[in-house]
C-alpha cells in the first residue's frame, strides 16, 4: 500500500532526500498542479458552466478551439507567470512563446504544455487532460527566445499530465521514476496513490485509430495484422484493442496496466511526420513512459533523442510496453522506412 503523502511532501522529499529537484522546480510543479486543480473544476462543470462547445476561433494548428482549450490555456499562463520560476512558456494554443512580463522576476525554467488534450472528447464527457513539460533555459542566453525551447526531450527536468476522468489524477516524473497523485476534493489536495509506476514489458493490448489503416506504412500494417491474427497467427496470442482518442487517457491506461499506443505517420499528409506534437505531447509522455520502464520511438529513433527544429513540429509516436515497441521499431528498421 503506497504511503498516503501529499504532493508537497513528495516534492520536498525529492528535493531534500534525493537532491533531484531544486526549490525553483519544486515551486513550479506545485503551481502547475494547482492550475490543473482549477482546470478540473471548469472541466467538471460541463453543461452547468459556460465551458462546452467551440470558441469560434482556430489555434496555430488550424484546429477549431473549444472554450475549455482557451480557459485551460489562460489558467496555466496566469498561474505561472508571476511565480519567479519561469523565463517563458509555450502552448499548443499559442503560435509563439509567452515571455514572462518584466513586472515579474524571470526564472531559469521553460514550461511547455498542451492545456487540454483530447478536446474532441469534452462535449461527450470522455476523459481529457493537461500535458506539461519542463526544460531549463540554456545557461548564458541573454533573454529568452523560441530557440531556447528547441532541446531534445532527454533534457527535460520534469514532465507530467493531469487526467480529468472518473478520478482527477496528476502523473509526474522528475527523473526518479513515475508517481501518481489523486485529487482529494474534500481537502483540495493531491494525495500520492502510486509510486514507482512500472509498465509491463509485454502486453496483449494495442491502441491505434484503425480507421486510418489504409494510410499506414507497411511496418505498422504488418504489426497490426499480426495482432489481429491472434492465437492462430505468428504472435500466438489474442490481442485486445482500445482507442479513446485522448492521448492522456490512453497513456494513463498504459502506465496503469501496460499496452502499446501508436499514432504513426500516414500517407494523407506525407510531409508531416505524424499528427502528435513533439515538444508538448510526445516528449513529456515519452519521459514518463521511459521512467516507468517502457519505450518510446518515432518508429525508428528514440523520441527523447530527436532534435526539434520547430516549436510545433509533429512526430510519429509508438510508445508503451518495451518488447512491443522494440518489435514495431525493428519492423521499421527492417523495411528501412
Ligand atoms: P484521432 C487529440 O486530439 C489527439 O491530439 C490525441 O490526444 C489523440 O491521441 C489523437 O489526437 C486522436 O486522434 O485522429 O483518432 O481523432
py3Dmol code that shows the C-alpha trace and the ligand (Angstrom):
import py3Dmol

protein = """\
ATOM      1  CA  UNK A   1       0.000   0.000   0.000  1.00  0.00           C
ATOM      2  CA  UNK A   2       1.505   3.345  -1.071  1.00  0.00           C
ATOM      3  CA  UNK A   3       2.091   5.684   1.890  1.00  0.00           C
ATOM      4  CA  UNK A   4      -0.557   8.418   1.527  1.00  0.00           C
ATOM      5  CA  UNK A   5       1.566  11.567   1.439  1.00  0.00           C
ATOM      6  CA  UNK A   6       0.788  14.887  -0.239  1.00  0.00           C
ATOM      7  CA  UNK A   7       2.372  16.184  -3.441  1.00  0.00           C
ATOM      8  CA  UNK A   8       4.139  18.835  -1.357  1.00  0.00           C
ATOM      9  CA  UNK A   9       5.734  16.224   0.930  1.00  0.00           C
ATOM     10  CA  UNK A  10       6.707  14.068  -2.084  1.00  0.00           C
ATOM     11  CA  UNK A  11       8.397  17.035  -3.765  1.00  0.00           C
ATOM     12  CA  UNK A  12      10.159  18.168  -0.584  1.00  0.00           C
ATOM     13  CA  UNK A  13      11.486  14.630  -0.132  1.00  0.00           C
ATOM     14  CA  UNK A  14      12.635  14.612  -3.767  1.00  0.00           C
ATOM     15  CA  UNK A  15      14.392  17.917  -3.083  1.00  0.00           C
ATOM     16  CA  UNK A  16      15.843  17.085   0.339  1.00  0.00           C
ATOM     17  CA  UNK A  17      16.456  13.366   0.290  1.00  0.00           C
ATOM     18  CA  UNK A  18      17.239  12.663  -3.343  1.00  0.00           C
ATOM     19  CA  UNK A  19      18.636  16.020  -4.388  1.00  0.00           C
ATOM     20  CA  UNK A  20      16.613  15.597  -7.550  1.00  0.00           C
ATOM     21  CA  UNK A  21      14.938  18.959  -7.726  1.00  0.00           C
ATOM     22  CA  UNK A  22      15.921  22.474  -6.730  1.00  0.00           C
ATOM     23  CA  UNK A  23      13.362  24.599  -4.881  1.00  0.00           C
ATOM     24  CA  UNK A  24      12.511  26.623  -8.014  1.00  0.00           C
ATOM     25  CA  UNK A  25      11.477  23.437  -9.818  1.00  0.00           C
ATOM     26  CA  UNK A  26       9.529  22.203  -6.783  1.00  0.00           C
ATOM     27  CA  UNK A  27       7.619  25.526  -6.684  1.00  0.00           C
ATOM     28  CA  UNK A  28       6.958  25.358 -10.445  1.00  0.00           C
ATOM     29  CA  UNK A  29       5.484  21.845 -10.215  1.00  0.00           C
ATOM     30  CA  UNK A  30       3.276  22.849  -7.269  1.00  0.00           C
ATOM     31  CA  UNK A  31       1.949  25.828  -9.251  1.00  0.00           C
ATOM     32  CA  UNK A  32       1.242  23.688 -12.329  1.00  0.00           C
ATOM     33  CA  UNK A  33      -0.563  21.151 -10.091  1.00  0.00           C
ATOM     34  CA  UNK A  34      -2.668  23.950  -8.584  1.00  0.00           C
ATOM     35  CA  UNK A  35      -3.531  25.171 -12.099  1.00  0.00           C
ATOM     36  CA  UNK A  36      -4.625  21.631 -13.021  1.00  0.00           C
ATOM     37  CA  UNK A  37      -6.910  21.638  -9.978  1.00  0.00           C
ATOM     38  CA  UNK A  38      -8.514  24.840 -11.257  1.00  0.00           C
ATOM     39  CA  UNK A  39      -8.872  23.398 -14.762  1.00  0.00           C
ATOM     40  CA  UNK A  40     -10.538  20.271 -13.329  1.00  0.00           C
ATOM     41  CA  UNK A  41     -13.166  22.488 -11.660  1.00  0.00           C
ATOM     42  CA  UNK A  42     -14.041  24.063 -15.031  1.00  0.00           C
ATOM     43  CA  UNK A  43     -13.989  20.683 -16.802  1.00  0.00           C
ATOM     44  CA  UNK A  44     -16.259  19.120 -14.176  1.00  0.00           C
ATOM     45  CA  UNK A  45     -18.851  21.923 -14.568  1.00  0.00           C
ATOM     46  CA  UNK A  46     -19.734  20.631 -18.057  1.00  0.00           C
ATOM     47  CA  UNK A  47     -23.098  21.901 -19.245  1.00  0.00           C
ATOM     48  CA  UNK A  48     -23.651  23.647 -15.888  1.00  0.00           C
ATOM     49  CA  UNK A  49     -20.924  26.155 -16.681  1.00  0.00           C
ATOM     50  CA  UNK A  50     -20.393  28.111 -19.884  1.00  0.00           C
ATOM     51  CA  UNK A  51     -17.491  25.815 -20.805  1.00  0.00           C
ATOM     52  CA  UNK A  52     -18.742  23.451 -23.519  1.00  0.00           C
ATOM     53  CA  UNK A  53     -18.698  23.854 -27.265  1.00  0.00           C
ATOM     54  CA  UNK A  54     -16.389  25.795 -29.533  1.00  0.00           C
ATOM     55  CA  UNK A  55     -14.882  29.219 -29.000  1.00  0.00           C
ATOM     56  CA  UNK A  56     -15.382  30.259 -32.631  1.00  0.00           C
ATOM     57  CA  UNK A  57     -11.606  30.531 -33.228  1.00  0.00           C
ATOM     58  CA  UNK A  58      -8.752  28.369 -34.526  1.00  0.00           C
ATOM     59  CA  UNK A  59      -5.378  27.651 -32.930  1.00  0.00           C
ATOM     60  CA  UNK A  60      -1.987  27.738 -34.602  1.00  0.00           C
ATOM     61  CA  UNK A  61      -2.568  24.163 -35.761  1.00  0.00           C
ATOM     62  CA  UNK A  62      -5.662  25.308 -37.681  1.00  0.00           C
ATOM     63  CA  UNK A  63      -7.850  23.330 -35.271  1.00  0.00           C
ATOM     64  CA  UNK A  64     -11.164  24.715 -34.023  1.00  0.00           C
ATOM     65  CA  UNK A  65     -10.626  25.766 -30.404  1.00  0.00           C
ATOM     66  CA  UNK A  66     -13.020  24.577 -27.726  1.00  0.00           C
ATOM     67  CA  UNK A  67     -13.936  27.036 -24.974  1.00  0.00           C
ATOM     68  CA  UNK A  68     -12.134  24.814 -22.472  1.00  0.00           C
ATOM     69  CA  UNK A  69      -8.943  24.866 -24.591  1.00  0.00           C
ATOM     70  CA  UNK A  70      -8.812  28.639 -24.091  1.00  0.00           C
ATOM     71  CA  UNK A  71      -9.860  28.527 -20.423  1.00  0.00           C
ATOM     72  CA  UNK A  72      -7.179  25.914 -19.621  1.00  0.00           C
ATOM     73  CA  UNK A  73      -4.531  27.894 -21.500  1.00  0.00           C
ATOM     74  CA  UNK A  74      -5.377  31.100 -19.632  1.00  0.00           C
ATOM     75  CA  UNK A  75      -5.377  29.317 -16.257  1.00  0.00           C
ATOM     76  CA  UNK A  76      -1.878  27.924 -16.889  1.00  0.00           C
ATOM     77  CA  UNK A  77      -0.486  31.287 -18.074  1.00  0.00           C
ATOM     78  CA  UNK A  78      -1.988  33.279 -15.187  1.00  0.00           C
ATOM     79  CA  UNK A  79      -0.943  30.727 -12.562  1.00  0.00           C
ATOM     80  CA  UNK A  80       2.672  30.509 -13.729  1.00  0.00           C
ATOM     81  CA  UNK A  81       3.707  33.962 -14.977  1.00  0.00           C
ATOM     82  CA  UNK A  82       4.274  35.611 -11.545  1.00  0.00           C
ATOM     83  CA  UNK A  83       5.965  32.747  -9.643  1.00  0.00           C
ATOM     84  CA  UNK A  84       9.573  33.627 -10.493  1.00  0.00           C
ATOM     85  CA  UNK A  85      10.498  30.094 -11.649  1.00  0.00           C
ATOM     86  CA  UNK A  86       9.914  30.646 -15.371  1.00  0.00           C
ATOM     87  CA  UNK A  87      11.535  32.619 -18.176  1.00  0.00           C
ATOM     88  CA  UNK A  88       8.855  31.746 -20.729  1.00  0.00           C
ATOM     89  CA  UNK A  89       6.055  29.354 -21.671  1.00  0.00           C
ATOM     90  CA  UNK A  90       4.902  27.667 -24.885  1.00  0.00           C
ATOM     91  CA  UNK A  91       1.480  26.185 -25.587  1.00  0.00           C
ATOM     92  CA  UNK A  92      -0.267  24.210 -28.300  1.00  0.00           C
ATOM     93  CA  UNK A  93      -2.820  27.044 -28.259  1.00  0.00           C
ATOM     94  CA  UNK A  94      -0.312  29.856 -28.935  1.00  0.00           C
ATOM     95  CA  UNK A  95       1.795  30.395 -32.083  1.00  0.00           C
ATOM     96  CA  UNK A  96       4.809  31.951 -30.375  1.00  0.00           C
ATOM     97  CA  UNK A  97       6.361  31.693 -26.927  1.00  0.00           C
ATOM     98  CA  UNK A  98       4.979  33.695 -23.992  1.00  0.00           C
ATOM     99  CA  UNK A  99       7.840  35.556 -22.286  1.00  0.00           C
ATOM    100  CA  UNK A 100       7.232  36.270 -18.583  1.00  0.00           C
ATOM    101  CA  UNK A 101       6.372  40.023 -18.355  1.00  0.00           C
ATOM    102  CA  UNK A 102       9.069  42.336 -16.964  1.00  0.00           C
ATOM    103  CA  UNK A 103       6.884  43.153 -13.919  1.00  0.00           C
ATOM    104  CA  UNK A 104       7.635  39.636 -12.658  1.00  0.00           C
ATOM    105  CA  UNK A 105      11.025  38.047 -11.799  1.00  0.00           C
ATOM    106  CA  UNK A 106      12.445  35.824 -14.546  1.00  0.00           C
ATOM    107  CA  UNK A 107      13.325  32.235 -13.562  1.00  0.00           C
ATOM    108  CA  UNK A 108      15.549  29.576 -15.099  1.00  0.00           C
ATOM    109  CA  UNK A 109      12.860  27.207 -16.411  1.00  0.00           C
ATOM    110  CA  UNK A 110      10.785  26.918 -19.577  1.00  0.00           C
ATOM    111  CA  UNK A 111       7.277  25.429 -19.363  1.00  0.00           C
ATOM    112  CA  UNK A 112       5.541  23.827 -22.351  1.00  0.00           C
ATOM    113  CA  UNK A 113       2.010  22.473 -22.320  1.00  0.00           C
ATOM    114  CA  UNK A 114      -0.952  21.146 -24.204  1.00  0.00           C
ATOM    115  CA  UNK A 115      -3.509  22.791 -21.916  1.00  0.00           C
ATOM    116  CA  UNK A 116      -6.365  20.453 -22.778  1.00  0.00           C
ATOM    117  CA  UNK A 117      -5.506  17.414 -24.863  1.00  0.00           C
ATOM    118  CA  UNK A 118      -8.275  15.317 -26.374  1.00  0.00           C
ATOM    119  CA  UNK A 119     -10.679  18.245 -26.527  1.00  0.00           C
ATOM    120  CA  UNK A 120     -12.857  16.496 -29.127  1.00  0.00           C
ATOM    121  CA  UNK A 121     -13.986  14.398 -26.138  1.00  0.00           C
ATOM    122  CA  UNK A 122     -15.098  17.333 -23.970  1.00  0.00           C
ATOM    123  CA  UNK A 123     -18.696  17.562 -25.185  1.00  0.00           C
ATOM    124  CA  UNK A 124     -19.196  13.792 -24.948  1.00  0.00           C
ATOM    125  CA  UNK A 125     -17.914  13.524 -21.362  1.00  0.00           C
ATOM    126  CA  UNK A 126     -14.880  11.331 -22.099  1.00  0.00           C
ATOM    127  CA  UNK A 127     -11.576  11.740 -20.200  1.00  0.00           C
ATOM    128  CA  UNK A 128      -9.291  14.600 -21.317  1.00  0.00           C
ATOM    129  CA  UNK A 129      -6.122  16.028 -19.845  1.00  0.00           C
ATOM    130  CA  UNK A 130      -3.375  18.615 -19.478  1.00  0.00           C
ATOM    131  CA  UNK A 131       0.161  17.633 -20.564  1.00  0.00           C
ATOM    132  CA  UNK A 132       3.246  19.595 -19.430  1.00  0.00           C
ATOM    133  CA  UNK A 133       6.996  19.526 -19.951  1.00  0.00           C
ATOM    134  CA  UNK A 134       9.731  21.469 -18.119  1.00  0.00           C
ATOM    135  CA  UNK A 135      13.084  22.412 -19.649  1.00  0.00           C
ATOM    136  CA  UNK A 136      15.900  24.512 -18.254  1.00  0.00           C
ATOM    137  CA  UNK A 137      16.679  27.728 -20.071  1.00  0.00           C
ATOM    138  CA  UNK A 138      20.137  27.317 -21.664  1.00  0.00           C
ATOM    139  CA  UNK A 139      22.839  28.947 -19.493  1.00  0.00           C
ATOM    140  CA  UNK A 140      24.229  32.249 -20.630  1.00  0.00           C
ATOM    141  CA  UNK A 141      21.444  33.070 -23.061  1.00  0.00           C
ATOM    142  CA  UNK A 142      20.517  36.723 -22.508  1.00  0.00           C
ATOM    143  CA  UNK A 143      16.742  36.996 -22.584  1.00  0.00           C
ATOM    144  CA  UNK A 144      14.761  34.078 -23.963  1.00  0.00           C
ATOM    145  CA  UNK A 145      13.769  33.038 -27.482  1.00  0.00           C
ATOM    146  CA  UNK A 146      11.965  30.202 -29.225  1.00  0.00           C
ATOM    147  CA  UNK A 147      15.335  28.599 -29.984  1.00  0.00           C
ATOM    148  CA  UNK A 148      15.860  28.089 -26.230  1.00  0.00           C
ATOM    149  CA  UNK A 149      12.905  25.693 -26.287  1.00  0.00           C
ATOM    150  CA  UNK A 150      14.298  23.554 -29.124  1.00  0.00           C
ATOM    151  CA  UNK A 151      16.008  20.976 -26.901  1.00  0.00           C
ATOM    152  CA  UNK A 152      15.762  17.163 -27.179  1.00  0.00           C
ATOM    153  CA  UNK A 153      13.264  15.556 -24.788  1.00  0.00           C
ATOM    154  CA  UNK A 154      16.179  13.958 -22.933  1.00  0.00           C
ATOM    155  CA  UNK A 155      16.870  17.442 -21.484  1.00  0.00           C
ATOM    156  CA  UNK A 156      13.537  17.649 -19.655  1.00  0.00           C
ATOM    157  CA  UNK A 157      13.797  18.467 -15.931  1.00  0.00           C
ATOM    158  CA  UNK A 158      10.247  17.254 -15.284  1.00  0.00           C
ATOM    159  CA  UNK A 159       7.146  16.117 -17.174  1.00  0.00           C
ATOM    160  CA  UNK A 160       3.625  15.082 -16.379  1.00  0.00           C
ATOM    161  CA  UNK A 161      -0.050  15.190 -17.129  1.00  0.00           C
ATOM    162  CA  UNK A 162      -3.329  15.567 -15.307  1.00  0.00           C
ATOM    163  CA  UNK A 163      -6.149  13.299 -16.488  1.00  0.00           C
ATOM    164  CA  UNK A 164      -9.685  14.622 -15.873  1.00  0.00           C
ATOM    165  CA  UNK A 165     -11.609  11.367 -15.685  1.00  0.00           C
ATOM    166  CA  UNK A 166     -13.582   9.385 -13.083  1.00  0.00           C
ATOM    167  CA  UNK A 167     -10.713  10.475 -10.814  1.00  0.00           C
ATOM    168  CA  UNK A 168      -8.607  13.578 -11.339  1.00  0.00           C
ATOM    169  CA  UNK A 169      -5.050  12.227 -11.308  1.00  0.00           C
ATOM    170  CA  UNK A 170      -1.714  14.012 -11.646  1.00  0.00           C
ATOM    171  CA  UNK A 171       1.095  11.839 -13.016  1.00  0.00           C
ATOM    172  CA  UNK A 172       4.633  13.176 -12.643  1.00  0.00           C
ATOM    173  CA  UNK A 173       8.296  12.403 -13.148  1.00  0.00           C
ATOM    174  CA  UNK A 174      11.308  14.477 -12.109  1.00  0.00           C
ATOM    175  CA  UNK A 175      13.659  11.796 -13.391  1.00  0.00           C
ATOM    176  CA  UNK A 176      13.337   9.494 -10.377  1.00  0.00           C
ATOM    177  CA  UNK A 177      10.539   7.192 -11.545  1.00  0.00           C
ATOM    178  CA  UNK A 178       6.840   7.954 -12.020  1.00  0.00           C
ATOM    179  CA  UNK A 179       4.384   8.874  -9.260  1.00  0.00           C
ATOM    180  CA  UNK A 180       0.594   9.303  -9.381  1.00  0.00           C
ATOM    181  CA  UNK A 181      -1.428  11.677  -7.182  1.00  0.00           C
ATOM    182  CA  UNK A 182      -5.206  11.540  -6.899  1.00  0.00           C
ATOM    183  CA  UNK A 183      -7.090  14.768  -6.145  1.00  0.00           C
ATOM    184  CA  UNK A 184      -8.828  14.628  -2.760  1.00  0.00           C
ATOM    185  CA  UNK A 185     -11.621  17.113  -3.483  1.00  0.00           C
ATOM    186  CA  UNK A 186     -12.684  17.350   0.160  1.00  0.00           C
ATOM    187  CA  UNK A 187      -9.236  18.573   1.228  1.00  0.00           C
ATOM    188  CA  UNK A 188      -8.354  20.075  -2.168  1.00  0.00           C
ATOM    189  CA  UNK A 189      -5.002  18.264  -2.022  1.00  0.00           C
ATOM    190  CA  UNK A 190      -3.093  15.857  -4.297  1.00  0.00           C
ATOM    191  CA  UNK A 191      -2.528  12.534  -2.487  1.00  0.00           C
ATOM    192  CA  UNK A 192       0.166  10.038  -3.542  1.00  0.00           C
ATOM    193  CA  UNK A 193      -1.691   6.913  -4.723  1.00  0.00           C
ATOM    194  CA  UNK A 194       1.018   5.173  -6.763  1.00  0.00           C
ATOM    195  CA  UNK A 195       4.785   5.407  -6.608  1.00  0.00           C
ATOM    196  CA  UNK A 196       7.465   3.777  -8.754  1.00  0.00           C
ATOM    197  CA  UNK A 197       4.966   3.003 -11.559  1.00  0.00           C
ATOM    198  CA  UNK A 198       6.158   0.174 -13.858  1.00  0.00           C
ATOM    199  CA  UNK A 199       4.887  -0.693 -17.363  1.00  0.00           C
ATOM    200  CA  UNK A 200       4.951  -4.475 -18.047  1.00  0.00           C
ATOM    201  CA  UNK A 201       7.395  -5.256 -20.877  1.00  0.00           C
ATOM    202  CA  UNK A 202       4.781  -7.441 -22.652  1.00  0.00           C
ATOM    203  CA  UNK A 203       1.143  -6.794 -23.406  1.00  0.00           C
ATOM    204  CA  UNK A 204      -1.936  -8.061 -25.224  1.00  0.00           C
ATOM    205  CA  UNK A 205      -3.449  -4.608 -25.789  1.00  0.00           C
ATOM    206  CA  UNK A 206      -2.801  -2.108 -28.576  1.00  0.00           C
ATOM    207  CA  UNK A 207      -4.169   1.394 -29.111  1.00  0.00           C
ATOM    208  CA  UNK A 208      -4.383   2.861 -32.617  1.00  0.00           C
ATOM    209  CA  UNK A 209      -7.052   4.582 -34.743  1.00  0.00           C
ATOM    210  CA  UNK A 210      -7.920   1.612 -37.009  1.00  0.00           C
ATOM    211  CA  UNK A 211      -9.882   3.815 -39.441  1.00  0.00           C
ATOM    212  CA  UNK A 212      -6.524   5.064 -40.773  1.00  0.00           C
ATOM    213  CA  UNK A 213      -5.260   1.556 -41.660  1.00  0.00           C
ATOM    214  CA  UNK A 214      -5.216   2.116 -45.433  1.00  0.00           C
ATOM    215  CA  UNK A 215      -2.896   5.103 -44.928  1.00  0.00           C
ATOM    216  CA  UNK A 216      -0.248   3.413 -42.766  1.00  0.00           C
ATOM    217  CA  UNK A 217       3.302   2.482 -43.788  1.00  0.00           C
ATOM    218  CA  UNK A 218       3.805  -1.296 -44.294  1.00  0.00           C
ATOM    219  CA  UNK A 219       5.632  -1.986 -40.976  1.00  0.00           C
ATOM    220  CA  UNK A 220       2.658  -0.631 -38.990  1.00  0.00           C
ATOM    221  CA  UNK A 221       0.212  -2.684 -41.038  1.00  0.00           C
ATOM    222  CA  UNK A 222       2.447  -5.739 -40.601  1.00  0.00           C
ATOM    223  CA  UNK A 223       2.438  -5.326 -36.818  1.00  0.00           C
ATOM    224  CA  UNK A 224      -1.328  -4.738 -36.532  1.00  0.00           C
ATOM    225  CA  UNK A 225      -2.133  -7.630 -38.922  1.00  0.00           C
ATOM    226  CA  UNK A 226      -0.123  -9.936 -36.634  1.00  0.00           C
ATOM    227  CA  UNK A 227      -2.042  -8.662 -33.574  1.00  0.00           C
ATOM    228  CA  UNK A 228      -5.380  -9.236 -35.385  1.00  0.00           C
ATOM    229  CA  UNK A 229      -4.322 -12.777 -36.361  1.00  0.00           C
ATOM    230  CA  UNK A 230      -4.332 -13.570 -32.633  1.00  0.00           C
ATOM    231  CA  UNK A 231      -3.606 -17.095 -31.317  1.00  0.00           C
ATOM    232  CA  UNK A 232      -3.620 -18.613 -34.821  1.00  0.00           C
ATOM    233  CA  UNK A 233      -1.045 -16.098 -36.079  1.00  0.00           C
ATOM    234  CA  UNK A 234       2.693 -15.607 -35.537  1.00  0.00           C
ATOM    235  CA  UNK A 235       2.184 -13.896 -32.170  1.00  0.00           C
ATOM    236  CA  UNK A 236       0.451 -16.977 -30.713  1.00  0.00           C
ATOM    237  CA  UNK A 237      -1.790 -14.847 -28.502  1.00  0.00           C
ATOM    238  CA  UNK A 238      -5.015 -12.875 -28.861  1.00  0.00           C
ATOM    239  CA  UNK A 239      -4.862  -9.074 -28.588  1.00  0.00           C
ATOM    240  CA  UNK A 240      -7.391  -6.525 -27.339  1.00  0.00           C
ATOM    241  CA  UNK A 241      -7.791  -3.027 -28.825  1.00  0.00           C
ATOM    242  CA  UNK A 242      -8.507   0.294 -27.140  1.00  0.00           C
ATOM    243  CA  UNK A 243      -8.703   3.805 -28.681  1.00  0.00           C
ATOM    244  CA  UNK A 244     -10.024   6.671 -26.527  1.00  0.00           C
ATOM    245  CA  UNK A 245      -8.780   9.387 -28.929  1.00  0.00           C
ATOM    246  CA  UNK A 246      -7.392  11.189 -25.898  1.00  0.00           C
ATOM    247  CA  UNK A 247      -3.643  10.624 -25.616  1.00  0.00           C
ATOM    248  CA  UNK A 248      -3.660  11.366 -21.877  1.00  0.00           C
ATOM    249  CA  UNK A 249      -6.314   8.693 -21.230  1.00  0.00           C
ATOM    250  CA  UNK A 250      -4.637   6.098 -23.494  1.00  0.00           C
ATOM    251  CA  UNK A 251      -1.204   6.720 -21.958  1.00  0.00           C
ATOM    252  CA  UNK A 252      -2.679   6.600 -18.434  1.00  0.00           C
ATOM    253  CA  UNK A 253      -4.088   3.138 -19.185  1.00  0.00           C
ATOM    254  CA  UNK A 254      -0.674   2.016 -20.454  1.00  0.00           C
ATOM    255  CA  UNK A 255       1.117   3.360 -17.347  1.00  0.00           C
ATOM    256  CA  UNK A 256      -1.508   1.600 -15.227  1.00  0.00           C
ATOM    257  CA  UNK A 257      -1.655  -1.850 -16.932  1.00  0.00           C
ATOM    258  CA  UNK A 258       0.666  -1.873 -19.953  1.00  0.00           C
ATOM    259  CA  UNK A 259      -0.095  -1.749 -23.683  1.00  0.00           C
ATOM    260  CA  UNK A 260       1.225  -0.079 -26.799  1.00  0.00           C
ATOM    261  CA  UNK A 261      -0.010   3.259 -28.214  1.00  0.00           C
ATOM    262  CA  UNK A 262       0.587   4.221 -31.828  1.00  0.00           C
ATOM    263  CA  UNK A 263      -0.108   7.361 -33.810  1.00  0.00           C
ATOM    264  CA  UNK A 264       2.096   6.619 -36.828  1.00  0.00           C
ATOM    265  CA  UNK A 265       2.960   8.590 -39.946  1.00  0.00           C
ATOM    266  CA  UNK A 266       0.404   8.112 -42.669  1.00  0.00           C
ATOM    267  CA  UNK A 267       0.248   8.960 -46.360  1.00  0.00           C
ATOM    268  CA  UNK A 268      -2.565  11.535 -46.016  1.00  0.00           C
ATOM    269  CA  UNK A 269      -0.042  14.269 -45.172  1.00  0.00           C
ATOM    270  CA  UNK A 270       3.321  12.688 -46.049  1.00  0.00           C
ATOM    271  CA  UNK A 271       5.244  15.916 -45.385  1.00  0.00           C
ATOM    272  CA  UNK A 272       4.096  15.773 -41.751  1.00  0.00           C
ATOM    273  CA  UNK A 273       5.937  13.239 -39.599  1.00  0.00           C
ATOM    274  CA  UNK A 274       2.675  12.420 -37.791  1.00  0.00           C
ATOM    275  CA  UNK A 275      -0.285  14.032 -36.014  1.00  0.00           C
ATOM    276  CA  UNK A 276       1.035  14.437 -32.470  1.00  0.00           C
ATOM    277  CA  UNK A 277       3.319  17.285 -31.390  1.00  0.00           C
ATOM    278  CA  UNK A 278       6.841  16.543 -30.286  1.00  0.00           C
ATOM    279  CA  UNK A 279       7.514  19.275 -27.719  1.00  0.00           C
ATOM    280  CA  UNK A 280       4.404  19.161 -25.526  1.00  0.00           C
ATOM    281  CA  UNK A 281       2.810  15.775 -26.229  1.00  0.00           C
ATOM    282  CA  UNK A 282       5.363  13.162 -27.352  1.00  0.00           C
ATOM    283  CA  UNK A 283       8.352  14.364 -25.293  1.00  0.00           C
ATOM    284  CA  UNK A 284       6.616  14.571 -21.883  1.00  0.00           C
ATOM    285  CA  UNK A 285       4.767  11.280 -22.469  1.00  0.00           C
ATOM    286  CA  UNK A 286       7.999   9.597 -23.614  1.00  0.00           C
ATOM    287  CA  UNK A 287       9.843  10.810 -20.495  1.00  0.00           C
ATOM    288  CA  UNK A 288       7.086   9.343 -18.291  1.00  0.00           C
ATOM    289  CA  UNK A 289       6.932   6.054 -20.232  1.00  0.00           C
ATOM    290  CA  UNK A 290      10.727   5.534 -20.137  1.00  0.00           C
ATOM    291  CA  UNK A 291      10.836   6.411 -16.430  1.00  0.00           C
ATOM    292  CA  UNK A 292       8.248   3.656 -15.930  1.00  0.00           C
ATOM    293  CA  UNK A 293      10.385   1.097 -17.783  1.00  0.00           C
ATOM    294  CA  UNK A 294       8.643   1.415 -21.149  1.00  0.00           C
ATOM    295  CA  UNK A 295       9.964   2.606 -24.511  1.00  0.00           C
ATOM    296  CA  UNK A 296       9.017   5.360 -26.968  1.00  0.00           C
ATOM    297  CA  UNK A 297      10.159   5.822 -30.566  1.00  0.00           C
ATOM    298  CA  UNK A 298       9.003   7.519 -33.752  1.00  0.00           C
ATOM    299  CA  UNK A 299       9.136   4.055 -35.360  1.00  0.00           C
ATOM    300  CA  UNK A 300      12.888   4.236 -35.851  1.00  0.00           C
ATOM    301  CA  UNK A 301      14.538   6.511 -33.267  1.00  0.00           C
ATOM    302  CA  UNK A 302      14.096   7.117 -29.531  1.00  0.00           C
ATOM    303  CA  UNK A 303      11.791  10.143 -29.309  1.00  0.00           C
ATOM    304  CA  UNK A 304      13.775  11.700 -26.451  1.00  0.00           C
ATOM    305  CA  UNK A 305      16.840  11.819 -28.728  1.00  0.00           C
ATOM    306  CA  UNK A 306      15.117  13.809 -31.513  1.00  0.00           C
ATOM    307  CA  UNK A 307      16.493  17.328 -32.054  1.00  0.00           C
ATOM    308  CA  UNK A 308      13.487  19.653 -32.529  1.00  0.00           C
ATOM    309  CA  UNK A 309      13.629  22.233 -35.331  1.00  0.00           C
ATOM    310  CA  UNK A 310      10.226  23.918 -34.775  1.00  0.00           C
ATOM    311  CA  UNK A 311       8.154  24.595 -31.669  1.00  0.00           C
ATOM    312  CA  UNK A 312       5.015  22.931 -33.037  1.00  0.00           C
ATOM    313  CA  UNK A 313       6.619  20.156 -35.040  1.00  0.00           C
ATOM    314  CA  UNK A 314       4.840  16.834 -35.269  1.00  0.00           C
ATOM    315  CA  UNK A 315       6.145  13.321 -34.802  1.00  0.00           C
ATOM    316  CA  UNK A 316       5.058   9.701 -35.198  1.00  0.00           C
ATOM    317  CA  UNK A 317       4.604   8.001 -31.842  1.00  0.00           C
ATOM    318  CA  UNK A 318       4.983   4.365 -30.797  1.00  0.00           C
ATOM    319  CA  UNK A 319       5.139   4.044 -27.005  1.00  0.00           C
ATOM    320  CA  UNK A 320       4.413   1.663 -24.140  1.00  0.00           C
ATOM    321  CA  UNK A 321       5.413  -1.922 -23.277  1.00  0.00           C
ATOM    322  CA  UNK A 322       9.087  -2.189 -24.207  1.00  0.00           C
ATOM    323  CA  UNK A 323       9.019  -5.546 -26.032  1.00  0.00           C
ATOM    324  CA  UNK A 324       6.172  -4.416 -28.299  1.00  0.00           C
ATOM    325  CA  UNK A 325       7.761  -1.035 -29.074  1.00  0.00           C
ATOM    326  CA  UNK A 326      11.047  -2.793 -29.846  1.00  0.00           C
ATOM    327  CA  UNK A 327       9.238  -5.196 -32.206  1.00  0.00           C
ATOM    328  CA  UNK A 328       7.486  -2.372 -34.124  1.00  0.00           C
ATOM    329  CA  UNK A 329      10.729  -0.370 -34.308  1.00  0.00           C
ATOM    330  CA  UNK A 330      12.567  -3.422 -35.678  1.00  0.00           C
ATOM    331  CA  UNK A 331       9.883  -3.872 -38.383  1.00  0.00           C
ATOM    332  CA  UNK A 332      10.529  -0.251 -39.450  1.00  0.00           C
ATOM    333  CA  UNK A 333      14.303  -0.725 -39.457  1.00  0.00           C
ATOM    334  CA  UNK A 334      13.967  -3.989 -41.445  1.00  0.00           C
ATOM    335  CA  UNK A 335      11.767  -2.173 -44.001  1.00  0.00           C
ATOM    336  CA  UNK A 336      14.201   0.775 -43.973  1.00  0.00           C
ATOM    337  CA  UNK A 337      11.244   3.215 -43.805  1.00  0.00           C
TER     338      UNK A 337
END
"""
ligand_1 = """\
16
LIG
P -7.835 10.896 -33.880
C -6.428 14.554 -29.511
O -6.885 15.475 -30.491
C -5.117 13.986 -30.010
O -4.193 15.006 -30.215
C -4.609 12.944 -29.017
O -4.971 13.238 -27.716
C -5.254 11.659 -29.506
O -4.480 10.512 -29.216
C -5.366 11.873 -31.013
O -5.345 13.282 -31.234
C -6.663 11.304 -31.559
O -6.624 11.466 -32.975
O -7.322 11.073 -35.296
O -8.015 9.440 -33.502
O -9.038 11.737 -33.544
"""
view = py3Dmol.view(width=600, height=400)
view.addModel(protein, "pdb")
view.setStyle({"model": 0}, {"cartoon": {"style": "trace"}})
view.addModel(ligand_1, "xyz")
view.setStyle({"model": 1}, {"stick": {}})
view.zoomTo()
view.show()
